[in-house]
Every structure is written in C-alpha cells, then in structure tokens.
C-alpha cells in the first residue's frame, strides 16, 4: 500500500484558491498535503478551506500577517504534531 504525499509552495493560499488549486487537489488525489508559504490565517479563508471536510488540518501561520506559514492536510488523524523548534516558530 502506498501513500501519495503532495508538498507544494503555493505562494499564498488565497491566490492559490483563485487560481484553481482545488482542480489540482482533485486531479492528484493525495492522502497528505504539505503546504508552504500559505501567507494567510485560517480565519481569512472561506470555511470550506479553513476547515475542509474529510481532512485533518494543522495550520501554522507566521506571526507577521501575509508572510510565510505552513499547513498540513491529512486524510488520517495525526499521531503526533510538533510545531517549530522548542515550541516557538515566528515564521510558521
């Protein structure tokens, strides 16, 4: 059994949504997605993107608005999730 993992520097989640990221997500059908440079907090996204049905999501936006940040989307629950180094991470 193989697991399809997608890692993607999306250069802004809101921009990626406008450009049709949902098409690529459907086409590639990964079990895990690792997003870099999300440049948004989940509360800045439409509900179906900030809390997507069928996904377990961990958001780690940067402290500075509109900058950096990461997110992990997984079809399975996380067994363990650590954020940053020694608990701190200003850039997400």
HELIX and SHEET records of a PDB file:
HELIX    1   1 UNK A   13  UNK A   18  1                                   6    
HELIX    2   2 UNK A   21  UNK A   28  1                                   8    
HELIX    3   3 UNK A   42  UNK A   44  5                                   3    
HELIX    4   4 UNK A   47  UNK A   50  1                                   4    
SHEET    1   A 4 UNK A   5  UNK A   9  0                                        
SHEET    2   A 4 UNK A  32  UNK A  36  1                                        
SHEET    3   A 4 UNK A  70  UNK A  74 -1                                        
SHEET    4   A 4 UNK A  56  UNK A  60 -1                                        
END                                                                             
